[in-house]
Amino acid sequence: MNKSFKDLSLKEELLKAIDLMGYKELTKVQKESIPHILEGKNLVVKSQTGSGKTAAYSIPICNNIDWDERYPQALIVVPTRELAIQVKEEIFNLGRFLRLKVLDIYGKSPYRRQARDLGERVHIVVGTPGRLIDHIEKGNLKTNKISYLVLDESDEMLNMGFLDQVETIIKALPSERTSLLFSATMPED
């Protein structure tokens, strides 16, 4: 079993950022998830709030991003603006030495600025379902290079009635991708 982040064969730039963020030991959810995500496996993960779920999916995604690719390679769908901002910050901090461009997309934020930013090099997009669909339908968010789909707080999205929107987003993505569902609780649906 992996004891530390160094045991995971991660890029040096990522290990430097992990160290700078003060992450010393892998949490249980990170030990059990990161190796599988690095291998491109689909996962459904249930782990309590504060257990390190965001880092559990962000670390392997940051490690596997191709910097030279112009279009987004990971799409992280979250239920709220606050969570979009929080997840974007964590991924930005993890990817800082890899020079990853992370963009958060949500309502009540200038649409034009988001559209402009999507026209530049973007590696990872974090957003709420409604605004993501707007950008996909208008052709601003190119989905053909997405190799990771993360539904973060998927239980909340189901409770808040986002199921139809999430299905719309999934239909716009390549079928060959890694799909990850992370949640504190996992309802039967």
Backbone as a chain_set.jsonl record, in Angstrom:
{"seq": "MNKSFKDLSLKEELLKAIDLMGYKELTKVQKESIPHILEGKNLVVKSQTGSGKTAAYSIPICNNIDWDERYPQALIVVPTRELAIQVKEEIFNLGRFLRLKVLDIYGKSPYRRQARDLGERVHIVVGTPGRLIDHIEKGNLKTNKISYLVLDESDEMLNMGFLDQVETIIKALPSERTSLLFSATMPED", "coords": {"N": [[0.842, -1.19, 0.0], [0.458, 2.248, -0.727], [2.356, 4.555, 1.049], [3.112, 7.233, 1.132], [2.879, 10.337, -0.744], [5.047, 10.373, -2.431], [5.42, 7.729, -3.084], [3.748, 7.263, -5.174], [4.611, 7.712, -7.754], [4.405, 10.297, -8.915], [4.569, 13.383, -10.836], [7.417, 15.507, -10.389], [6.966, 18.29, -10.078], [4.349, 18.325, -9.205], [4.543, 16.93, -6.791], [6.06, 18.788, -5.4], [4.219, 20.907, -5.141], [2.24, 19.618, -3.611], [3.654, 19.182, -1.262], [4.151, 21.854, -0.539], [1.564, 22.652, 0.017], [1.176, 21.445, 2.378], [0.347, 18.834, 2.645], [0.957, 15.864, 4.088], [0.618, 13.06, 4.624], [-1.122, 10.435, 2.929], [-4.648, 10.395, 2.908], [-7.26, 8.077, 3.848], [-9.191, 7.886, 1.75], [-7.685, 8.941, -0.339], [-5.539, 7.109, -0.554], [-6.941, 4.892, -1.43], [-8.096, 5.734, -3.802], [-6.415, 7.304, -5.601], [-4.327, 5.658, -6.918], [-5.941, 4.077, -8.646], [-7.248, 6.002, -10.225], [-5.064, 7.141, -11.5], [-4.53, 5.07, -13.207], [-6.617, 5.269, -14.92], [-9.153, 4.283, -14.283], [-12.715, 3.997, -13.802], [-14.583, 5.328, -11.083], [-16.702, 5.146, -8.174], [-17.012, 6.947, -5.369], [-17.444, 7.111, -1.938], [-17.11, 9.167, 0.749], [-16.578, 10.836, 3.799], [-17.205, 14.385, 4.397], [-14.436, 16.573, 4.335], [-12.464, 14.668, 4.221], [-10.53, 14.622, 2.299], [-11.32, 14.307, -0.358], [-11.36, 16.0, -2.657], [-8.63, 16.416, -3.271], [-8.062, 13.762, -3.74], [-9.121, 13.16, -6.275], [-8.112, 15.281, -7.76], [-5.27, 15.286, -7.69], [-4.335, 12.945, -9.233], [-5.492, 13.673, -11.709], [-4.28, 16.179, -12.294], [-1.669, 15.237, -12.533], [-1.806, 13.728, -14.868], [-2.475, 15.415, -16.948], [-2.009, 16.767, -20.191], [0.072, 19.247, -20.934], [0.468, 20.616, -23.332], [-1.862, 20.428, -24.775], [-4.558, 22.33, -26.029], [-7.317, 22.4, -25.484], [-9.841, 21.748, -22.92], [-9.192, 19.027, -20.685], [-10.205, 17.872, -18.486], [-13.276, 17.808, -16.764], [-15.041, 19.072, -14.159], [-17.872, 18.746, -12.385], [-19.954, 20.502, -10.271], [-22.325, 21.213, -7.592], [-22.706, 23.868, -6.639], [-21.844, 27.396, -6.778], [-20.03, 28.237, -4.804], [-18.683, 25.856, -4.188], [-17.519, 25.382, -6.666], [-15.662, 27.484, -6.838], [-14.03, 26.873, -4.635], [-13.017, 24.279, -5.308], [-11.699, 24.871, -7.7], [-9.656, 26.56, -6.715], [-8.165, 24.751, -5.132], [-7.281, 22.915, -7.091], [-5.868, 24.66, -8.739], [-3.788, 25.39, -6.983], [-2.547, 22.882, -6.625], [-1.721, 22.386, -9.236], [0.063, 24.398, -9.819], [2.939, 24.425, -10.28], [3.045, 22.911, -12.487], [2.011, 24.532, -14.274], [-0.719, 24.602, -14.905], [-3.799, 25.553, -16.347], [-6.707, 26.477, -14.875], [-10.166, 26.797, -14.855], [-13.044, 28.325, -13.505], [-16.524, 28.009, -13.852], [-19.626, 29.401, -13.586], [-22.984, 30.474, -12.8], [-24.156, 33.906, -12.415], [-21.778, 35.177, -12.779], [-19.621, 36.992, -14.938], [-20.562, 36.178, -18.166], [-19.368, 36.692, -20.667], [-16.654, 37.033, -20.03], [-16.055, 34.46, -19.155], [-16.507, 33.044, -21.563], [-14.509, 34.199, -23.16], [-12.21, 33.386, -21.724], [-12.446, 30.618, -22.042], [-11.759, 30.428, -24.67], [-9.067, 30.513, -24.713], [-6.025, 28.691, -23.823], [-7.01, 26.074, -21.798], [-6.872, 23.772, -19.234], [-8.336, 22.407, -17.25], [-11.713, 22.451, -16.316], [-13.995, 23.651, -13.983], [-17.26, 23.574, -12.893], [-20.749, 24.659, -12.559], [-23.768, 22.892, -13.39], [-25.822, 24.235, -15.086], [-24.559, 26.574, -16.224], [-22.37, 25.393, -17.441], [-23.629, 23.878, -19.448], [-24.721, 25.968, -20.982], [-22.343, 27.073, -22.078], [-21.347, 24.865, -23.47], [-23.388, 24.41, -25.374], [-23.246, 26.8, -26.838], [-20.852, 26.493, -28.033], [-18.546, 27.401, -26.834], [-17.248, 25.943, -24.832], [-15.214, 23.457, -25.493], [-15.52, 20.047, -25.82], [-14.34, 17.799, -26.84], [-11.813, 16.81, -26.108], [-11.974, 15.983, -23.532], [-10.971, 13.915, -21.01], [-11.435, 13.218, -18.453], [-14.178, 13.074, -16.326], [-15.636, 14.448, -13.555], [-17.996, 14.108, -11.071], [-18.63, 15.934, -8.498], [-19.712, 15.896, -5.166], [-21.967, 14.414, -5.866], [-24.286, 13.388, -4.749], [-25.569, 15.671, -3.741], [-26.1, 16.988, -6.133], [-27.992, 15.307, -7.292], [-30.026, 15.532, -5.386], [-30.633, 18.223, -5.674], [-31.871, 18.346, -8.059], [-30.442, 18.213, -10.487], [-30.126, 16.151, -12.278], [-31.093, 15.793, -15.001], [-29.654, 17.839, -16.284], [-27.023, 17.023, -15.813], [-27.012, 14.66, -17.277], [-27.299, 15.752, -19.84], [-24.845, 17.089, -20.102], [-23.08, 14.885, -19.978], [-23.744, 13.559, -22.356], [-22.555, 15.235, -24.194], [-19.902, 14.684, -24.064], [-16.838, 12.855, -24.855], [-17.126, 9.303, -25.275], [-15.084, 7.669, -24.505], [-13.548, 7.997, -21.689], [-12.503, 8.759, -18.335], [-14.643, 8.332, -15.676], [-15.694, 9.777, -12.682], [-17.297, 9.631, -9.615], [-17.794, 11.416, -6.78], [-18.681, 11.673, -3.404], [-20.256, 12.547, -0.257], [-22.382, 11.195, 0.756], [-24.218, 8.454, -0.623], [-26.913, 8.098, -2.442], [-29.353, 5.61, -3.485], [-30.175, 6.072, -6.206]], "CA": [[0.0, 0.0, 0.0], [1.208, 3.497, -0.796], [2.465, 5.213, 2.349], [3.225, 8.682, 0.969], [2.666, 10.806, -2.111], [6.245, 10.031, -3.215], [5.29, 6.333, -3.521], [2.763, 7.181, -6.25], [5.23, 8.029, -9.053], [3.838, 11.54, -9.433], [5.533, 14.336, -11.37], [8.128, 16.273, -9.345], [6.303, 19.579, -9.882], [3.144, 18.057, -8.425], [5.006, 16.6, -5.434], [6.49, 20.057, -4.798], [2.998, 21.625, -4.773], [1.619, 18.859, -2.519], [4.452, 19.487, -0.074], [3.91, 23.262, -0.208], [0.212, 22.755, 0.563], [1.19, 20.851, 3.706], [-0.166, 17.457, 2.658], [2.069, 14.986, 4.482], [0.266, 11.647, 4.458], [-2.341, 10.148, 2.183], [-5.82, 10.015, 3.694], [-7.795, 6.777, 3.422], [-9.817, 8.01, 0.429], [-6.61, 9.165, -1.315], [-4.835, 5.828, -0.728], [-7.778, 3.941, -2.16], [-8.558, 6.275, -5.091], [-5.401, 7.862, -6.508], [-3.714, 4.689, -7.845], [-6.917, 3.651, -9.661], [-7.484, 7.114, -11.157], [-3.852, 7.237, -12.318], [-4.637, 4.009, -14.223], [-7.744, 5.564, -15.802], [-10.339, 3.496, -13.937], [-13.917, 4.705, -13.334], [-14.81, 5.082, -9.656], [-17.737, 5.772, -7.367], [-16.339, 7.064, -4.078], [-18.209, 7.708, -0.844], [-16.21, 9.494, 1.846], [-17.146, 11.978, 4.531], [-16.717, 15.731, 4.151], [-13.176, 16.85, 5.029], [-11.588, 13.492, 4.189], [-9.528, 14.755, 1.244], [-11.856, 13.839, -1.64], [-10.963, 16.858, -3.788], [-7.245, 16.059, -3.617], [-8.055, 12.369, -4.218], [-9.285, 13.131, -7.738], [-7.336, 16.355, -8.399], [-3.847, 14.925, -7.817], [-4.063, 12.141, -10.44], [-5.859, 14.412, -12.919], [-3.179, 17.124, -12.559], [-0.497, 14.468, -12.942], [-1.975, 13.147, -16.202], [-2.832, 16.432, -17.95], [-1.031, 17.085, -21.226], [0.138, 20.698, -20.915], [0.453, 21.15, -24.695], [-3.225, 20.394, -25.329], [-5.252, 23.621, -25.856], [-8.687, 22.264, -25.013], [-9.969, 21.113, -21.6], [-9.039, 17.577, -20.595], [-10.966, 17.414, -17.321], [-14.463, 18.584, -16.445], [-15.494, 18.761, -12.805], [-19.206, 19.304, -12.245], [-20.273, 20.69, -8.859], [-23.672, 21.767, -7.474], [-22.813, 25.278, -6.235], [-20.785, 28.353, -7.117], [-19.025, 28.222, -3.731], [-17.856, 24.662, -4.352], [-16.729, 25.574, -7.89], [-14.534, 28.354, -6.492], [-13.169, 26.125, -3.71], [-12.344, 23.196, -6.044], [-10.766, 25.522, -8.629], [-8.497, 27.017, -5.932], [-7.347, 23.598, -4.753], [-6.618, 22.39, -8.291], [-4.891, 25.677, -9.135], [-2.625, 25.26, -6.092], [-1.868, 21.62, -6.926], [-1.145, 22.426, -10.576], [0.819, 25.647, -10.033], [4.274, 24.228, -10.857], [2.827, 22.282, -13.788], [1.465, 25.647, -15.054], [-2.036, 24.221, -15.401], [-4.821, 26.605, -16.377], [-7.959, 25.962, -14.33], [-11.19, 27.824, -15.005], [-14.327, 28.032, -12.87], [-17.651, 28.465, -14.668], [-20.873, 29.322, -12.82], [-23.895, 31.588, -13.021], [-23.926, 35.146, -11.673], [-20.41, 35.601, -13.067], [-19.7, 37.489, -16.323], [-20.568, 35.149, -19.203], [-18.398, 37.05, -21.706], [-15.302, 36.743, -19.535], [-15.914, 33.002, -19.19], [-16.389, 32.646, -22.973], [-13.171, 34.611, -23.598], [-11.224, 32.505, -21.085], [-12.554, 29.292, -22.66], [-11.122, 30.504, -25.983], [-7.619, 30.387, -24.512], [-5.635, 27.368, -23.342], [-7.594, 25.7, -20.51], [-6.655, 22.341, -19.003], [-9.366, 21.848, -16.372], [-12.859, 23.324, -16.094], [-14.834, 23.316, -12.832], [-18.436, 24.419, -13.035], [-22.104, 24.229, -12.217], [-24.384, 22.31, -14.589], [-26.514, 25.16, -15.996], [-23.627, 27.432, -16.967], [-21.572, 24.521, -18.317], [-24.454, 23.561, -20.621], [-24.763, 27.185, -21.812], [-21.091, 27.207, -22.825], [-21.249, 23.727, -24.4], [-24.333, 24.646, -26.477], [-22.788, 27.942, -27.653], [-19.578, 26.142, -28.647], [-17.412, 27.994, -26.114], [-16.569, 24.873, -24.098], [-14.917, 22.329, -26.38], [-15.523, 18.85, -24.975], [-13.801, 16.638, -27.558], [-10.571, 16.315, -25.506], [-12.222, 15.658, -22.123], [-10.662, 12.526, -20.673], [-11.888, 13.005, -17.071], [-15.408, 13.708, -15.856], [-15.827, 14.266, -12.126], [-19.204, 14.643, -10.456], [-18.283, 16.141, -7.093], [-20.952, 16.029, -4.386], [-23.001, 13.906, -6.77], [-25.53, 13.246, -3.987], [-26.194, 16.991, -3.71], [-26.62, 17.311, -7.462], [-29.232, 14.548, -7.47], [-31.033, 16.127, -4.494], [-30.988, 19.564, -6.149], [-32.571, 18.223, -9.329], [-29.55, 18.442, -11.627], [-29.915, 14.906, -13.021], [-31.265, 16.009, -16.443], [-28.55, 18.669, -16.762], [-25.814, 16.192, -15.797], [-27.13, 13.764, -18.431], [-27.032, 16.577, -21.032], [-23.389, 17.295, -20.141], [-22.442, 13.6, -20.281], [-23.974, 13.279, -23.786], [-21.674, 16.095, -24.996], [-18.51, 14.292, -23.82], [-16.391, 11.616, -25.496], [-17.472, 8.107, -24.491], [-13.817, 7.172, -23.955], [-13.088, 8.912, -20.649], [-12.586, 8.254, -16.967], [-15.748, 8.975, -14.959], [-15.489, 9.69, -11.239], [-18.358, 10.186, -8.78], [-17.334, 11.609, -5.407], [-19.781, 12.142, -2.599], [-20.235, 12.235, 1.17], [-23.398, 10.143, 0.903], [-24.519, 7.91, -1.944], [-28.264, 7.547, -2.509], [-29.492, 4.477, -4.411], [-30.263, 6.498, -7.601]], "C": [[0.878, 1.241, 0.0], [1.187, 4.214, 0.548], [2.499, 6.738, 2.216], [2.99, 9.039, -0.498], [3.853, 10.433, -3.008], [6.19, 8.6, -3.749], [4.402, 6.189, -4.76], [3.325, 7.467, -7.643], [4.592, 9.253, -9.707], [4.947, 12.432, -9.979], [6.139, 15.167, -10.233], [7.446, 17.606, -9.048], [5.05, 19.436, -9.017], [3.514, 17.723, -6.978], [5.434, 17.863, -4.687], [5.269, 20.854, -4.318], [2.293, 20.942, -3.592], [2.336, 19.171, -1.211], [4.193, 20.918, 0.406], [2.532, 23.474, 0.428], [0.101, 22.1, 1.944], [0.585, 19.457, 3.784], [1.004, 16.522, 2.948], [1.782, 13.519, 4.187], [-1.014, 11.526, 3.653], [-3.478, 9.842, 3.159], [-6.321, 8.678, 3.149], [-8.382, 6.86, 2.009], [-8.755, 8.23, -0.656], [-5.833, 7.873, -1.591], [-5.616, 4.886, -1.631], [-8.171, 4.423, -3.553], [-7.442, 6.616, -6.065], [-4.77, 6.815, -7.427], [-4.655, 4.246, -8.961], [-7.169, 4.749, -10.692], [-6.265, 7.304, -12.059], [-3.871, 6.205, -13.447], [-5.827, 4.221, -15.168], [-9.007, 4.779, -15.508], [-11.477, 4.409, -13.49], [-14.143, 4.349, -11.871], [-16.073, 5.767, -9.161], [-17.179, 5.757, -5.957], [-17.251, 7.761, -3.074], [-17.24, 7.915, 0.313], [-16.693, 10.779, 2.501], [-16.482, 13.304, 4.15], [-15.435, 15.956, 4.961], [-12.18, 15.71, 5.0], [-10.517, 13.558, 3.102], [-9.993, 14.283, -0.115], [-11.372, 14.683, -2.816], [-9.539, 16.54, -4.225], [-7.175, 14.644, -4.191], [-8.277, 12.292, -5.72], [-8.407, 14.168, -8.433], [-5.879, 15.968, -8.637], [-3.604, 14.054, -9.053], [-4.433, 12.857, -11.737], [-4.746, 15.397, -13.276], [-1.947, 16.398, -13.091], [-0.589, 14.037, -14.409], [-2.359, 14.148, -17.288], [-1.666, 16.643, -18.925], [-1.006, 18.613, -21.378], [-0.02, 21.29, -22.319], [-0.936, 21.18, -25.327], [-3.953, 21.71, -25.012], [-6.618, 23.493, -25.192], [-8.76, 21.522, -23.683], [-9.896, 19.591, -21.67], [-9.774, 16.998, -19.4], [-12.114, 18.38, -17.08], [-14.964, 18.127, -15.082], [-16.808, 19.501, -12.596], [-19.563, 19.32, -10.762], [-21.642, 21.36, -8.739], [-23.752, 23.265, -7.194], [-21.609, 26.099, -6.671], [-19.661, 28.299, -6.088], [-18.097, 27.021, -3.872], [-16.993, 24.775, -5.612], [-15.482, 26.402, -7.59], [-13.524, 27.606, -5.627], [-12.36, 25.044, -4.438], [-11.325, 23.79, -7.012], [-9.497, 25.961, -7.9], [-7.581, 25.855, -5.576], [-6.588, 23.04, -5.957], [-5.558, 23.367, -8.788], [-3.618, 25.543, -8.296], [-1.851, 23.973, -6.351], [-1.125, 21.699, -8.267], [-0.236, 23.602, -10.843], [2.176, 25.431, -10.692], [4.216, 23.481, -12.193], [2.281, 23.32, -14.786], [0.116, 25.304, -15.674], [-2.99, 25.397, -15.315], [-6.141, 25.968, -15.966], [-8.98, 27.093, -14.372], [-12.452, 27.393, -14.276], [-15.434, 28.742, -13.649], [-18.922, 28.296, -13.841], [-21.708, 30.556, -13.119], [-23.573, 32.76, -12.105], [-22.46, 35.588, -11.731], [-20.417, 35.999, -14.541], [-19.504, 36.398, -17.386], [-19.49, 35.427, -20.251], [-16.973, 36.744, -21.297], [-15.049, 35.235, -19.573], [-15.72, 32.516, -20.629], [-15.002, 33.001, -23.507], [-12.11, 33.666, -23.03], [-11.254, 31.095, -21.67], [-11.913, 29.264, -24.048], [-9.604, 30.415, -25.916], [-7.305, 28.965, -24.063], [-6.23, 27.153, -21.949], [-7.426, 24.197, -20.355], [-7.802, 21.682, -18.241], [-10.462, 22.892, -16.18], [-13.663, 22.773, -14.925], [-16.081, 24.177, -12.95], [-19.732, 23.799, -12.581], [-22.832, 23.824, -13.5], [-24.997, 23.313, -15.568], [-25.562, 25.986, -16.838], [-22.734, 26.595, -17.882], [-22.353, 24.201, -19.59], [-24.541, 24.775, -21.544], [-23.515, 27.284, -22.684], [-20.884, 26.056, -23.814], [-22.14, 23.999, -25.619], [-23.912, 25.791, -27.385], [-21.437, 27.659, -28.317], [-18.363, 26.758, -27.977], [-16.576, 26.937, -25.398], [-16.427, 23.675, -25.02], [-14.763, 21.078, -25.507], [-14.818, 17.65, -25.616], [-12.512, 16.068, -26.972], [-10.741, 15.944, -24.029], [-11.924, 14.176, -21.892], [-11.016, 12.19, -19.223], [-13.179, 13.767, -16.847], [-15.522, 13.392, -14.373], [-17.163, 14.878, -11.741], [-18.896, 14.722, -8.967], [-19.555, 16.488, -6.33], [-22.125, 15.577, -5.246], [-24.327, 13.698, -6.045], [-26.295, 14.56, -3.948], [-26.804, 17.338, -5.067], [-27.914, 16.555, -7.734], [-30.347, 15.155, -6.62], [-31.508, 17.478, -5.01], [-31.609, 19.536, -7.547], [-31.725, 18.476, -10.567], [-29.403, 17.23, -12.545], [-30.039, 15.099, -14.538], [-30.105, 16.813, -17.021], [-27.25, 17.856, -16.824], [-25.843, 15.227, -16.987], [-26.838, 14.508, -19.735], [-25.523, 16.789, -21.198], [-22.689, 16.01, -20.571], [-22.578, 13.269, -21.777], [-23.039, 14.085, -24.688], [-20.206, 15.681, -24.895], [-18.138, 13.047, -24.615], [-16.763, 10.404, -24.636], [-16.228, 7.473, -23.869], [-13.265, 8.192, -22.973], [-13.124, 8.175, -19.324], [-13.683, 9.041, -16.264], [-15.609, 8.705, -13.472], [-16.648, 10.356, -10.511], [-17.839, 10.23, -7.35], [-18.454, 12.213, -4.596], [-19.616, 11.775, -1.138], [-21.272, 11.168, 1.492], [-23.734, 9.666, -0.494], [-25.926, 7.319, -1.937], [-28.341, 6.438, -3.561], [-29.528, 4.899, -5.873], [-28.901, 6.611, -8.211]], "O": [[1.92, 1.275, 0.654], [0.121, 4.45, 1.116], [1.982, 7.452, 3.075], [2.914, 8.17, -1.367], [3.68, 10.204, -4.205], [6.836, 8.286, -4.749], [4.315, 5.103, -5.332], [2.573, 7.464, -8.617], [4.279, 9.243, -10.897], [6.117, 12.265, -9.634], [5.467, 15.486, -9.252], [7.358, 18.01, -7.888], [4.734, 20.307, -8.207], [2.858, 18.19, -6.047], [5.199, 17.991, -3.485], [5.282, 21.409, -3.219], [1.807, 21.615, -2.683], [1.7, 19.397, -0.182], [4.037, 21.162, 1.603], [2.354, 24.357, 1.267], [-0.938, 22.19, 2.598], [0.335, 18.953, 4.879], [1.929, 16.407, 2.144], [2.596, 12.825, 3.579], [-1.876, 12.403, 3.692], [-3.284, 9.11, 4.129], [-5.854, 8.209, 2.111], [-8.103, 6.004, 1.17], [-8.917, 7.751, -1.779], [-5.508, 7.581, -2.742], [-5.054, 4.185, -2.472], [-8.542, 3.612, -4.401], [-7.516, 6.252, -7.239], [-4.681, 7.06, -8.63], [-4.221, 4.06, -10.098], [-7.291, 4.471, -11.885], [-6.41, 7.596, -13.246], [-3.3, 6.434, -14.513], [-6.024, 3.446, -16.104], [-9.852, 4.62, -16.389], [-11.248, 5.455, -12.883], [-13.922, 3.209, -11.462], [-16.462, 6.824, -9.657], [-16.902, 4.693, -5.403], [-17.76, 8.853, -3.327], [-16.625, 6.966, 0.798], [-17.16, 11.695, 1.825], [-15.356, 13.336, 3.653], [-15.358, 15.576, 6.13], [-11.155, 15.767, 5.68], [-9.689, 12.654, 2.992], [-9.174, 13.897, -0.949], [-11.011, 14.14, -3.86], [-9.27, 16.41, -5.419], [-6.324, 14.358, -5.034], [-7.681, 11.442, -6.383], [-7.999, 13.961, -9.576], [-5.317, 16.293, -9.683], [-2.738, 14.392, -9.86], [-3.766, 12.674, -12.756], [-4.313, 15.45, -14.427], [-1.267, 16.89, -13.991], [0.421, 13.985, -15.11], [-2.548, 13.757, -18.441], [-0.502, 16.69, -18.528], [-1.958, 19.202, -21.892], [-0.593, 22.369, -22.466], [-1.154, 21.887, -26.312], [-3.964, 22.151, -23.863], [-7.029, 24.367, -24.429], [-7.856, 20.757, -23.346], [-10.449, 18.958, -22.57], [-9.95, 15.783, -19.302], [-11.957, 19.597, -17.175], [-15.271, 16.953, -14.878], [-16.851, 20.731, -12.625], [-19.488, 18.297, -10.081], [-22.085, 22.013, -9.684], [-24.777, 23.88, -7.486], [-20.517, 25.576, -6.898], [-18.484, 28.312, -6.446], [-16.884, 27.138, -3.7], [-15.854, 24.309, -5.62], [-14.383, 26.067, -8.031], [-12.317, 27.69, -5.853], [-11.158, 24.909, -4.209], [-10.213, 23.277, -7.135], [-8.391, 25.761, -8.401], [-6.361, 25.96, -5.701], [-5.401, 22.73, -5.861], [-4.476, 22.955, -9.208], [-2.508, 25.577, -8.829], [-0.621, 23.975, -6.3], [-0.034, 21.147, -8.413], [0.201, 23.795, -11.977], [2.537, 26.191, -11.591], [5.199, 23.424, -12.931], [2.111, 23.032, -15.971], [-0.163, 25.664, -16.818], [-2.991, 26.143, -14.336], [-6.632, 25.046, -16.616], [-8.685, 28.217, -13.968], [-12.889, 26.249, -14.401], [-15.302, 29.9, -14.046], [-19.262, 27.182, -13.441], [-21.202, 31.556, -13.628], [-22.817, 32.625, -11.143], [-21.974, 36.284, -10.84], [-21.151, 35.4, -15.327], [-18.441, 35.786, -17.489], [-18.782, 34.514, -20.674], [-16.176, 36.258, -22.099], [-13.974, 34.786, -19.969], [-14.863, 31.67, -20.885], [-14.386, 32.208, -24.22], [-11.227, 33.204, -23.752], [-10.213, 30.446, -21.784], [-11.561, 28.195, -24.546], [-8.937, 30.261, -26.939], [-8.205, 28.134, -23.935], [-5.99, 27.941, -21.034], [-7.798, 23.433, -21.246], [-8.194, 20.554, -18.538], [-10.183, 24.061, -15.917], [-13.974, 21.583, -14.878], [-15.973, 25.395, -13.095], [-19.818, 22.612, -12.267], [-22.543, 24.354, -14.573], [-24.717, 23.246, -16.765], [-25.744, 26.087, -18.051], [-22.381, 27.035, -18.976], [-21.797, 24.248, -20.688], [-24.444, 24.628, -22.762], [-23.609, 27.546, -23.883], [-20.305, 26.256, -24.882], [-21.703, 23.84, -26.758], [-24.191, 25.759, -28.583], [-20.933, 28.487, -29.076], [-17.254, 26.651, -28.5], [-15.348, 27.025, -25.362], [-17.397, 22.968, -25.294], [-13.966, 21.062, -24.569], [-14.713, 16.594, -24.992], [-12.144, 14.942, -27.305], [-9.762, 15.628, -23.352], [-12.544, 13.302, -22.498], [-10.915, 11.037, -18.804], [-13.268, 14.959, -17.142], [-15.51, 12.228, -13.973], [-17.43, 16.039, -12.052], [-18.899, 13.711, -8.265], [-20.374, 17.279, -6.798], [-23.143, 16.263, -5.343], [-25.387, 13.82, -6.659], [-27.516, 14.578, -4.101], [-27.89, 17.912, -5.14], [-28.835, 17.102, -8.34], [-31.482, 15.278, -7.079], [-32.667, 17.843, -4.807], [-31.844, 20.585, -8.145], [-32.248, 18.91, -11.594], [-28.627, 17.279, -13.5], [-29.187, 14.622, -15.287], [-29.622, 16.514, -18.114], [-26.474, 17.987, -17.77], [-24.818, 15.003, -17.631], [-26.202, 13.957, -20.634], [-24.993, 16.679, -22.303], [-21.807, 16.039, -21.43], [-21.639, 12.761, -22.39], [-22.757, 13.676, -25.815], [-19.355, 16.263, -25.567], [-19.01, 12.271, -25.006], [-16.717, 10.476, -23.408], [-16.311, 6.819, -22.829], [-12.593, 9.144, -23.372], [-13.709, 7.098, -19.213], [-13.66, 10.272, -16.255], [-15.429, 7.563, -13.047], [-16.95, 11.523, -10.764], [-17.486, 9.198, -6.778], [-19.109, 13.156, -5.038], [-18.925, 10.812, -0.808], [-21.074, 10.342, 2.383], [-23.55, 10.408, -1.459], [-26.128, 6.189, -1.491], [-27.475, 6.349, -4.432], [-28.985, 4.192, -6.722], [-28.777, 6.959, -9.385]]}, "num_chains": 1, "name": "protein.A"}
